[in-house]
Amino acid sequence: MEDHTLNTRFADTPAAENRPKTPSVKGIFFDVDDTLYDHLPPFTKAVKEVLQLGEAFPYEAAYRRMRHYSDVLSEQMGGAGALEAGAATELMRTRRFQLALGEFDAALTDEQAAAMQAAYIGCQYDIVMFPGAKEMLERLVKAGYIVGLITNGAGSHQRRKIEAMDIDHLIPRDRQFISGEVGWDKPDPRIFKLVNERTGTLPANSLYIGDSWNNDVVGALQAGWISIWFNHRQVQPLTEHAPAYIMSGYTDLQEQLVKMGILSEQ
């Protein structure tokens, strides 16, 4: 298995040397899954519940592969708008577990995969935001920035997560952009263009923060946005794209936003 762990010398530093000064930022948008909250615990709990595996199993590596297959299978199904409840969607959601865990010598029957998906969904809305995440949203809103969300997934599914985080008072629904509702998935530049149009922002003054290299970093950069890679899982970049900064947590992210002049020192 290829090791995707990031060399720590790349963490929390500018992603490339001699960067130009960051232009004035007007809008700051966040990914949801594994950016505002930790997406790993529901996966780990579901795998343990069905397979009775111990702590030695590489849950985080398997989780990353599950997310990879989620993106691949979703695209094969037709992407945005094709992910609401249905037999094909349920098959995709169970198949991603089979493909991911199969890479780690943990073959799943169809029944086990269905049970794992049910367990995963059952605890996925028991969300605890990353330390400092909600406080950062509050500070950005108070500072007068346009703050929003851009997330892939079915509308009903993603909205339940947003409700569980209790952030509607900070980010109103008209700034919550869900691929299943708007018609395009990240990394399609059209979803970023739509966000600009609806929020009165421009690519040059829009900042996007997310954990997924392909969906969040590549997507934002191809749309002309400023990108910060929230790489808390310390994985290697997959292409030569260069985000403005690479952060591993909200403490580091807050410090960087202060350096960029977006937030003031507390």
C-alpha positions in Angstrom: 0.0 0.0 0.0 1.4 3.4 -1.0 2.2 5.6 2.0 0.3 8.9 1.6 1.6 10.4 4.9 2.8 14.0 4.5 6.4 14.8 5.4 6.0 17.1 8.3 8.3 19.8 6.9 5.4 20.7 4.5 2.8 21.2 7.3 1.7 24.7 8.4 3.9 26.5 5.9 3.4 28.3 2.6 2.8 25.7 0.0 5.2 27.4 -2.4 8.0 29.9 -2.1 7.9 33.6 -3.1 4.1 33.9 -3.0 2.6 37.2 -4.0 0.7 39.1 -1.3 -2.8 37.7 -0.8 -5.4 40.0 -2.3 -8.1 41.5 -0.1 -10.5 38.7 0.9 -14.2 39.3 1.0 -15.7 35.8 1.2 -14.4 32.8 3.2 -16.0 29.4 2.5 -15.5 26.1 4.2 -15.9 22.5 3.3 -17.9 20.4 5.8 -16.9 16.8 6.1 -13.5 16.3 7.8 -12.9 20.1 7.7 -15.4 21.5 10.3 -15.7 18.2 12.1 -13.9 14.9 12.3 -15.3 12.4 9.8 -13.2 9.5 11.0 -15.0 8.4 14.3 -18.3 7.3 12.6 -16.3 5.2 10.1 -14.2 3.7 12.9 -17.2 2.9 15.0 -19.1 1.3 12.1 -16.1 -0.9 11.1 -15.6 -2.0 14.7 -19.2 -2.8 15.2 -19.5 -5.0 12.2 -16.1 -6.7 12.0 -15.1 -6.6 15.6 -11.6 -5.4 14.7 -9.1 -4.2 17.3 -7.1 -1.0 17.6 -4.3 -2.4 15.4 -6.4 -2.1 12.2 -5.4 1.0 10.1 -8.7 2.8 10.4 -7.5 6.1 9.1 -5.9 4.7 6.0 -9.0 2.7 5.3 -11.2 5.7 5.8 -9.2 7.7 3.3 -9.7 4.9 0.7 -13.4 4.9 1.5 -13.6 8.6 0.7 -11.7 8.0 -2.5 -14.2 5.4 -3.6 -17.1 7.6 -2.5 -15.9 10.2 -5.0 -15.2 7.7 -7.8 -18.5 5.9 -7.5 -20.5 9.1 -7.1 -19.0 10.4 -10.3 -19.8 7.2 -12.1 -23.5 7.5 -10.9 -23.8 11.0 -12.3 -22.6 13.2 -9.4 -24.7 16.0 -8.0 -28.4 15.4 -8.0 -28.0 11.6 -8.3 -27.4 11.0 -4.6 -30.8 11.2 -3.0 -32.2 8.0 -1.5 -32.6 5.1 -3.9 -31.4 1.6 -4.6 -28.5 2.7 -6.8 -27.3 5.1 -4.1 -27.5 2.5 -1.4 -25.5 0.1 -3.6 -22.8 2.8 -4.1 -22.6 3.5 -0.4 -22.2 -0.1 0.5 -19.8 -0.8 -2.4 -17.4 1.9 -1.2 -16.9 0.0 2.1 -16.3 -3.3 0.2 -13.7 -1.7 -2.1 -11.9 0.2 0.6 -11.7 -2.5 3.2 -10.9 -5.1 0.6 -7.5 -3.3 0.2 -6.8 -4.1 3.8 -7.6 -7.8 3.7 -11.0 -7.2 5.2 -13.4 -8.6 2.6 -17.1 -7.7 3.3 -20.2 -9.7 2.2 -23.1 -7.7 0.9 -24.8 -8.1 4.2 -21.8 -6.9 6.2 -21.4 -3.9 3.9 -25.1 -3.0 4.3 -24.8 -3.3 8.1 -21.7 -1.2 8.1 -23.4 1.5 6.0 -26.3 1.5 8.5 -24.0 1.8 11.4 -22.1 4.6 9.7 -25.2 6.6 9.0 -26.6 5.9 12.5 -23.7 7.7 14.2 -22.8 10.2 11.5 -25.0 13.0 12.8 -23.5 12.7 16.3 -21.1 15.5 15.3 -18.4 17.2 17.4 -16.8 20.1 15.6 -13.0 20.3 15.6 -11.7 22.5 18.5 -11.7 26.1 17.4 -13.8 25.6 14.3 -17.0 27.2 15.6 -15.1 30.0 17.3 -13.4 30.7 14.0 -16.7 31.0 12.2 -18.0 33.3 14.9 -14.9 35.6 14.6 -15.1 35.7 10.8 -18.8 36.6 10.9 -18.2 39.2 13.5 -15.4 40.7 11.4 -17.8 41.2 8.6 -16.8 38.6 6.1 -19.2 36.7 3.9 -18.9 33.2 5.4 -20.4 30.1 3.7 -20.2 26.4 3.1 -19.6 24.4 0.0 -20.1 20.7 0.4 -20.6 17.6 -1.8 -23.5 15.2 -1.1 -27.2 14.8 -1.1 -29.1 17.8 0.2 -31.0 16.1 3.0 -27.9 14.3 4.2 -25.7 17.3 4.3 -28.3 19.5 5.9 -28.7 17.1 8.8 -25.0 17.4 9.5 -25.1 21.2 9.3 -28.1 21.2 11.7 -26.2 18.9 14.1 -23.3 21.4 14.2 -25.8 24.2 15.1 -24.3 26.9 12.9 -27.4 28.1 11.0 -27.2 31.3 13.1 -23.7 31.9 11.7 -24.1 30.7 8.2 -27.7 31.2 6.8 -29.1 28.7 4.3 -28.5 30.9 1.3 -24.8 30.6 2.0 -24.9 26.8 2.4 -24.1 25.4 -1.1 -24.7 21.6 -1.3 -23.8 19.9 -4.6 -27.0 17.8 -4.6 -29.1 20.9 -4.5 -27.2 23.2 -6.8 -26.4 20.7 -9.5 -22.6 20.5 -9.6 -20.1 18.7 -7.5 -16.7 20.0 -6.4 -14.2 20.1 -8.1 -16.3 21.4 -11.0 -15.5 25.1 -11.3 -19.2 25.8 -11.9 -20.1 25.3 -8.3 -17.5 27.9 -7.3 -18.8 30.3 -10.0 -22.3 29.9 -8.7 -21.2 30.7 -5.2 -19.5 33.9 -6.5 -22.7 34.9 -8.4 -25.0 34.3 -5.4 -22.8 36.0 -2.8 -21.5 39.0 -4.8 -17.9 37.9 -4.5 -15.2 37.4 -7.1 -12.7 34.5 -7.5 -9.8 36.8 -6.6 -11.3 37.8 -3.2 -12.8 34.3 -2.3 -10.9 32.0 0.1 -11.8 28.3 0.3 -10.7 26.0 3.2 -11.0 22.3 2.8 -9.3 18.9 3.5 -9.8 17.2 0.1 -6.9 17.7 -2.3 -8.9 17.0 -5.5 -12.3 18.5 -4.5 -11.2 21.4 -2.4 -7.7 22.5 -3.3 -7.8 21.7 -7.1 -11.4 22.7 -7.4 -10.9 26.1 -5.8 -7.6 26.8 -7.7 -9.1 25.9 -11.0 -12.0 28.3 -10.3 -9.4 31.1 -9.6 -10.0 31.1 -5.8 -7.4 31.4 -3.0 -7.0 27.9 -1.4 -5.9 26.8 2.0 -5.5 23.1 2.4 -6.7 21.9 5.8 -4.4 18.9 5.8 -5.0 17.6 9.4 -4.5 14.0 8.2 -1.0 14.9 6.9 -1.3 13.3 3.5 0.7 14.0 0.3 -0.5 16.3 -2.4 -1.7 14.4 -5.5 -0.8 17.0 -8.2 1.4 20.0 -8.7 -1.3 22.5 -7.7 -0.1 25.0 -5.1 -2.5 26.1 -2.4 -1.7 29.4 -0.7 -1.0 27.6 2.6 -1.2 24.2 4.2 -2.6 24.0 7.7 -3.0 21.1 10.1 -5.5 22.5 12.7 -7.5 25.5 13.7 -4.9 27.0 16.0 -2.5 27.1 13.0 -5.2 28.3 10.7 -6.2 31.1 13.0 -2.5 32.2 13.3 -2.3 32.2 9.5 -5.4 34.3 9.0 -4.0 36.8 11.5 -0.8 36.9 9.4 -2.9 37.4 6.3 -4.7 40.4 7.9 -8.1 38.6 7.9 -8.3 38.2 11.7 -6.9 40.5 14.3 -4.8 39.2 17.2 -6.7 38.3 20.3 
